[in-house]
Amino acid sequence: MANHKSALKRIRNSETKRLRNRYQHKTARNAMKKFKELTTKAEAEKMFPEVVSMIDRLAKKNIIHDNKASNLKSNMAKHVAAL
């Protein structure tokens, strides 16, 4: 166990951030899953900006890598175009 006050605070902060990151990542993954299940182009075009925004936020906060975010967005754009 940590002995310094700053180390204890760091443990608390990192746990809080870890839980927040997990929540945001899981929420985005669920949104992507729902997006992939859409069958109508109108619905997909409506939901596309929301999901892209979620992915961009994850990349900005370094929860996912920038290149992974680009790949995810590209695949979703292909999905919309294919509908």
Residue pairs with C-beta under 8 A, 6 or more apart in sequence:
2 8
2 10
2 11
21 61
21 63
24 54
24 57
24 58
24 61
24 63
25 58
25 63
25 64
27 54
28 51
28 54
28 55
28 57
28 58
31 47
31 50
31 51
31 54
32 51
32 55
32 72
32 76
34 47
35 44
35 47
35 48
35 51
35 76
35 79
36 76
36 79
38 44
38 47
38 83
39 83
40 83
41 80
41 83
44 79
44 80
44 83
45 80
48 76
48 77
48 80
51 76
52 73
52 76
55 64
55 69
55 72
55 73
56 69
58 64
58 69
59 65
59 66
59 68
59 69
64 72
